[in-house]
Structure formats: structure tokens, C-alpha cells
Amino acid sequence: MGRIAIVGGGISGLSAAWYLAKAGRPSILFDRMARRGGVITTQTVEGCVIEGGPDSFLAAKPWAAELIGELGLSGELIASNDRQRVTYIWKGGRMVPLPDGLMMMVPTRIWPMVTTSLLGWPAKIRMGLEYFRTAAKPQCDRSVSDFVNDHYGPEAVDYLAEPLLAGVYGGDPWQLSVNSVLTRFVELESQYGSLTRGVLAERRKAKNNRAAPLFQTLKGGLGVLVEVLERKLEGRCDFRQAEVEAVARSANGWLLRAGGESVAVDQLVLACPAHETALLLTGADAELSRLLASIPYSSSMTVALGYRKEEIKHRLNGFGFLVPKKDRKRMVACTWVGRKFSHRVPDQLVLLRCFLGGADDEQILGEADETVLQLLRDELTEMMGITAPPLFHTIHRWARSMAQYTVGHQRRLELIEARRKLLPGLHLAGNAYSGIGIPDCIRTGKAAAEAVAGFSAPVT
């Protein structure tokens, strides 16, 4: 059947190994780290379940829940407490709730938009008039900023699009591609003209569907997913802790140099970041390497702070808050973990998960732990009135971990796929291509496995 190698032990690579195993195809998985899972890592401190990377996944995308079900973990799935789903924006020195009925930056209810203090009257009037916008011919790819500004004006960019995308992508709406990041909204624009009218029409079509939770996760943390995958793959995947230094075409497939030895394989799945994939493919296809290297990445940092409940006077009446660039010092966002998910924090404690970095603050990763903790304490004192030192903390740094789908990304993917097809037996997976979340990473790993096993073409 031929040997198969996977480079990268994150969720994309592990998913590829799982679906290959299900197809009866053993594989060799290389990762330079002793711990697999990539940015998925969970630890428990003082009874708090702390995620070092992502804490959940979008329930609307099915691939994560499907994999969890295949692994026998469906009983461990929990949903976000959507009845408490209020997110705040830090603006002008106070917390302002996002208006009820908002879908990303698209308003779907009148009164919450009329009464909100988040936006001024010129922005509110423009958002109301957007409802009457008519459909037009599809446009070329634009930045998210240009797209949102065209529909709702600059204030919607500054206080809706920018903080939301900084929190999700660690990205800059003036650089991110609307076609790649907000694909469904572009489709609604083409069909309806008005995003508001389009969203409302879509909701009417789905009115009989039972409301699904926004986010899902595992009760014991997403690290459980990695642990179970590794256990189920024993005997069906050869895990090797070794850095793959180079790959090259051979007469019958691919030759990898890893850990001081050469490994010949027939099929190769590269499930590592695009910039690492680019380095590996330099000798095999210089143009493909260049295209992959052109996908930018941002870095991020998560800091979890645990407190005794009596030390926190804030009501914590929501999921947390976002800090727009216009009002930002260093913190990008903060999640109130116990409010977002049950079973994560003991009753006597409060856990805050703070986010730093992103496209505008790469240098934060080089700051000492003490510096990071002090700046967060200063900002939390201003924003939430917290003066007590944390009972405990954890810090995770993720350098060049979040792919940025900048303007022109879809065209770049077409060129990448055209070059990949010229290299038989090569498959790509990961967050660099068509989705940065856990479900999309699983989808690309599954698609690569299916392509190897001959089921279908890869989806990138």
C-alpha cells in the first residue's frame, strides 16, 4: 500500500493520521515536540480547567463534533452558556455591551441599536439605511475594513469589526480579505445587497431549526481530544519525536531527512504552518515554497489569572470583553471563563483568560513574565477594579501561530493548489488555507487522508 508520512503533530496532522487509520492505512507522524496537539493544550490548576490555546470551537461547523463522536467523547461535550452571552467593548473608559441581535457587525434588531452608546447617531442612521441597499455585481476581493465601511461606516469598523477580528484572528481588518474571512457575508451582499436584510432572510428560512449553541468544547478541556486521539492511534500510527529537516522528491515518492536518518515514503502530508512547509519544499518546488511563505502569520499570548471570588467586585455578567485598537494599550480581550463555560472553575474562584499580541503587537511575546503580569494587573485594575494579586497564573506564548488571510488569499490558494498538483503524493493541511479554527483544521486533515486513500481530492 505504500508508506505515508505526516509532518506536524497538531490537530490537523493528528486528524489526518486518524482518518488514515480508519481507512486501514498506517502512517508515520513526525513532530519535533514531545507533546503533540500544537496550540491545543489543557492544564488544571486549583481545580480550574485552563486552556493554553483555543478554548472551544464553533458548533455550526460539524467536523470537530463528528471526530469527537468517532472517538467516543460525545458525552463529554458541553456548550457555551449562551443565556449569559453578553460581550462588552471597552470604550472611553467603560464597558459597553454589544447590542443584542448583532451578528458579527450586522444589526438585526432596531431598538438595541437605537439605544446603544457604542456608536454615535451618524453610524446608527447609516446602519439603518443599509437595510434598503440593493444587490449589485460581485466585487473584487477587498479588505474587511473596506467592506464594513462600505456598508456601515468607519465607526462600525473601529468598534465592531476590528475588536471582533482581533479577538478571533489576531488580525487587522485593514489587511484581512473579506472573501476569505467573511465569505458568507460576501455571498449575502451579492444576493441581497443589504447584509442586514440578508441575515434576516436567512434567519427566517431557518426559523424552524432548534437554536444551537454558539460554542462547544469538552468538559475536561480540549487536551482530552488530543490524549484520546493519541491513545486510539497506538499501533496504527508511528509517532516520532524528530524535526524534519528537509524533504525531496524521489523516484517513487518522497524522501525525508529527520532525526539524522532518511525515511522514504510514497505519500507525504505536510500539516505544519505554511512558513515551515515553505522551508521544507524549497528544493522540491521553489515557486510553491514562495507562495506558501507569502502567507503571513501573527503571534499571540494567553494569560490565565486565578482569583478568590471575594476579591472580584465586578459582576462578571457576560462572557468577557474586547478592547478596540483605538482604546487598546496591550490587552486585546479577556474571557470570564466560569461564565462562558460551566464545569471549568470552582465556585470559590474566578478565572480570567487574557489575550495579547496579534498583528499589531508581536513584540509582547518577548516581554518577561513579570512585565506581562504587571501590565495586565494595571489594565484589569482600570477596567474591572481588580486590585488583588492573582492567586495563580499561567502564560502561553504562540509565535507565528495564526495564519492571516490577507487580501488576495483565495487567488494565492489557487496558485498553491496548481503547484501542489505538479508534485504527486504531496498533500497540505492546517490553518493556513481555508479556516483557522479547530473544525476547519480537522476538515483539512481528513481531506488530506481521503486524498491519500484515494477517496476524494484534498480541500485546502
Residue pairs with C-beta under 8 A, 6 or more apart in sequence:
1 25
2 253
2 265
2 266
2 267
3 28
3 253
3 263
3 264
3 265
3 266
3 267
4 20
4 25
4 26
4 27
4 28
4 265
4 266
4 267
4 268
4 269
4 452
5 27
5 28
5 29
5 30
5 254
5 256
5 263
5 265
5 267
5 268
5 269
6 13
6 16
6 17
6 27
6 28
6 29
6 30
6 269
6 271
7 13
7 29
7 30
7 31
7 244
7 247
7 256
7 268
7 269
7 270
7 271
7 272
7 280
8 29
8 30
8 31
8 38
8 270
8 271
8 272
8 276
8 429
8 430
9 29
9 30
9 31
9 33
9 36
9 37
9 38
9 239
10 36
10 37
10 38
10 39
10 40
10 271
10 272
10 430
10 441
11 37
11 38
11 40
11 225
11 226
11 438
11 441
11 442
11 445
12 38
12 271
12 429
12 430
12 431
12 441
12 442
12 444
12 445
13 29
13 31
13 269
13 271
13 272
13 429
13 445
14 29
14 36
14 37
14 226
14 229
14 230
14 233
14 445
15 67
15 229
15 429
15 441
15 442
15 444
15 445
15 446
15 449
16 27
16 269
16 271
16 427
16 429
16 445
16 446
16 448
16 449
16 452
17 27
17 29
17 229
17 233
17 236
17 237
17 445
17 449
18 67
18 70
18 229
18 232
18 233
18 445
18 449
19 445
19 446
19 449
19 450
19 453
20 26
20 27
20 237
20 449
20 452
20 453
21 27
21 232
21 233
21 236
21 237
22 70
23 449
23 450
23 453
23 455
25 449
25 452
25 453
26 236
26 237
26 238
27 236
27 237
27 238
27 269
28 237
28 238
28 240
28 263
28 265
29 36
29 237
29 238
29 239
29 240
30 240
30 242
30 243
30 244
30 256
30 258
31 239
31 240
31 241
31 242
32 241
32 242
32 243
32 244
33 241
34 241
35 41
36 226
36 230
36 239
37 223
37 226
38 53
39 52
39 53
39 54
39 398
39 401
40 51
40 53
40 54
40 222
40 223
40 225
40 226
40 438
41 51
41 52
41 53
41 223
41 396
42 49
42 50
42 51
42 52
42 220
42 221
42 222
42 223
42 224
43 50
43 52
43 221
43 223
43 394
44 50
44 221
45 304
45 306
45 392
45 394
46 306
46 346
46 349
46 391
46 392
47 345
47 346
47 349
48 304
48 306
48 337
48 344
48 345
48 346
48 349
48 351
49 219
49 220
49 221
49 343
49 344
49 345
50 221
50 304
50 337
50 351
50 353
50 394
51 221
51 222
51 223
51 302
51 353
52 302
52 394
52 396
53 222
53 302
53 396
53 398
54 222
54 437
54 438
55 217
55 222
55 335
55 337
55 340
55 341
55 353
56 80
56 215
56 216
56 217
56 222
56 340
56 341
57 64
57 215
57 216
57 217
57 437
57 438
57 439
58 214
58 215
58 437
58 439
59 65
59 79
59 212
59 213
59 214
59 215
59 216
60 212
61 435
61 437
61 439
61 440
61 443
62 439
63 439
63 440
63 442
63 443
63 446
64 216
64 438
64 439
64 442
65 74
65 77
65 216
65 439
67 225
67 442
67 446
68 74
68 76
68 77
68 218
68 225
71 225
71 228
71 229
71 232
72 228
73 218
73 224
73 225
73 228
76 218
76 219
76 220
76 224
77 216
77 217
77 218
77 219
78 216
78 217
78 218
78 219
78 341
78 342
78 343
79 213
79 215
79 216
80 213
80 214
80 215
80 216
80 217
80 319
80 340
80 341
81 339
81 340
81 341
81 342
82 213
82 214
84 317
84 318
84 319
84 339
84 340
85 214
85 318
85 319
86 97
86 98
86 317
86 318
86 319
87 97
87 98
87 318
87 319
87 320
87 321
87 322
88 95
88 96
88 97
88 98
88 318
88 320
88 321
88 322
89 95
89 96
89 97
89 98
89 118
89 159
89 163
89 321
89 322
89 323
89 324
90 96
90 321
90 322
90 323
90 324
90 327
90 383
91 118
91 159
91 324
91 327
92 327
93 382
95 321
95 383
96 116
96 117
96 118
97 116
97 118
97 318
98 118
98 160
99 107
99 109
99 112
99 113
99 115
99 116
99 118
100 109
100 112
101 107
101 108
101 109
101 112
101 113
102 108
102 112
102 160
103 199
104 160
104 161
104 164
104 182
104 185
105 148
105 152
105 156
105 160
105 161
105 164
106 185
106 195
106 196
106 199
107 113
107 127
107 196
108 196
108 199
108 200
108 203
110 128
113 119
113 124
113 127
113 128
114 124
116 124
118 159
118 160
119 127
119 155
119 156
119 159
120 155
122 153
122 155
123 152
123 153
123 155
123 156
126 152
126 153
127 152
127 153
127 156
127 196
130 151
130 152
130 194
130 195
130 196
131 194
131 196
131 197
132 194
133 151
133 193
133 194
133 197
134 193
134 194
135 189
135 190
135 191
135 192
135 193
136 189
136 190
136 193
138 186
138 190
141 177
141 178
141 179
141 180
141 407
141 408
141 409
141 410
141 411
142 150
142 177
142 178
142 179
142 407
143 173
143 174
143 175
143 176
143 177
143 178
143 407
144 161
144 165
144 173
144 174
144 176
144 177
144 178
144 181
144 182
145 157
145 161
145 162
145 173
145 174
146 178
147 178
147 182
147 185
147 186
147 189
148 156
148 157
148 160
148 161
148 173
149 156
149 157
151 189
151 194
151 195
152 160
157 173
158 324
158 325
158 326
159 324
159 326
161 173
162 172
162 173
162 324
162 325
163 322
163 323
163 324
163 325
163 332
163 333
164 322
165 171
165 172
165 173
165 176
165 181
166 172
166 322
166 325
166 332
166 333
166 358
166 359
166 360
167 322
167 332
167 333
167 355
169 176
169 181
169 298
169 402
169 404
169 405
169 436
170 298
170 299
170 300
170 332
170 357
170 358
170 359
170 402
170 404
171 181
171 298
171 358
171 359
171 402
171 404
171 405
172 358
172 359
172 360
172 404
175 359
175 404
175 406
175 407
176 404
176 405
176 406
176 407
177 405
177 406
177 407
177 408
177 409
177 410
178 185
178 186
179 186
179 409
179 410
180 405
180 409
180 410
180 434
181 405
185 195
185 198
188 195
188 198
188 199
188 202
189 195
189 198
191 198
192 198
192 201
215 340
217 341
218 224
218 225
219 343
222 438
230 239
233 239
240 258
240 259
242 258
242 259
243 258
243 259
244 256
244 257
244 258
244 280
245 257
245 258
246 256
246 257
246 280
246 283
247 254
247 255
247 256
247 257
247 268
247 270
247 280
247 281
247 283
247 284
248 254
248 255
248 283
248 284
249 255
249 284
249 423
250 264
252 264
252 266
253 264
253 265
253 266
253 267
253 268
253 424
253 425
254 264
254 265
254 266
254 267
254 268
254 425
254 426
255 262
255 263
255 264
255 265
256 262
256 263
256 264
256 265
256 268
257 263
265 425
266 425
267 425
267 427
267 452
268 425
268 426
268 427
269 427
269 428
269 429
269 445
269 448
269 449
269 452
270 277
270 280
270 281
270 426
270 427
270 428
270 429
270 430
271 428
271 429
271 430
271 444
271 445
271 448
272 280
272 430
273 297
273 400
273 401
273 403
273 430
273 431
273 432
274 292
274 293
274 295
274 297
274 403
274 430
274 432
275 292
275 293
275 295
275 297
275 400
277 292
277 428
277 430
277 432
278 288
278 289
278 290
278 291
278 292
278 293
279 289
279 293
281 288
281 289
281 292
282 289
284 423
284 426
285 419
285 422
285 423
287 419
288 416
288 419
288 420
288 423
291 412
291 415
291 416
291 419
292 416
292 432
294 412
295 403
295 404
295 409
295 412
295 432
296 403
296 404
296 406
297 400
297 401
297 402
297 403
297 404
298 357
298 358
298 359
298 362
298 400
298 401
298 402
298 404
299 357
299 358
299 362
299 365
299 397
299 398
299 399
299 400
299 401
299 402
300 355
300 356
300 357
300 358
300 398
300 401
300 402
301 355
301 356
301 357
301 364
301 365
301 372
301 395
301 396
301 397
301 398
302 353
302 354
302 355
302 356
302 395
302 396
302 398
303 353
303 354
303 355
303 356
303 372
303 373
303 376
303 393
303 394
303 395
303 396
304 337
304 351
304 352
304 353
304 354
304 393
304 394
305 351
305 352
305 353
305 354
305 376
305 380
305 390
305 392
305 393
306 349
306 350
306 351
306 352
306 390
306 391
306 392
306 393
307 349
307 350
307 351
307 352
307 386
307 388
307 390
307 391
308 348
308 349
308 350
308 388
308 391
309 347
309 348
309 349
309 350
311 350
311 386
311 388
312 350
312 384
312 386
312 388
313 385
313 386
314 384
314 385
314 386
316 336
316 338
316 339
316 350
317 339
318 336
318 339
319 335
319 336
319 339
319 340
320 333
320 334
320 335
320 336
320 339
320 340
320 352
320 353
321 333
321 334
321 383
322 332
322 333
323 329
323 331
323 332
323 333
325 360
329 375
329 379
330 356
330 361
330 364
330 375
330 376
330 379
331 354
331 355
331 356
331 375
331 376
331 379
332 355
332 356
332 357
332 358
332 361
333 354
333 355
334 352
334 353
334 354
334 355
334 380
334 383
335 352
335 353
335 355
336 350
336 351
336 352
337 344
337 345
337 351
337 352
337 353
338 344
338 345
338 349
338 350
338 351
344 351
345 351
349 391
352 380
354 376
354 380
356 364
356 372
356 376
357 364
357 365
357 398
359 404
364 372
365 397
365 399
367 375
369 395
372 395
373 390
373 393
377 386
377 389
377 390
380 386
381 387
402 431
402 436
403 430
403 431
403 432
403 433
403 436
413 433
413 434
413 460
416 428
416 433
416 460
417 460
420 426
420 427
420 428
420 460
427 448
427 451
427 452
427 458
428 444
428 448
428 458
428 460
429 441
429 444
429 445
429 447
429 448
429 458
429 460
430 441
430 444
431 437
431 440
431 441
433 444
433 460
434 440
434 444
434 459
434 460
435 441
435 443
435 444
443 459
444 458
444 459
444 460
447 456
447 457
447 458
447 459
447 460
448 458
450 456
450 458
451 457
451 458
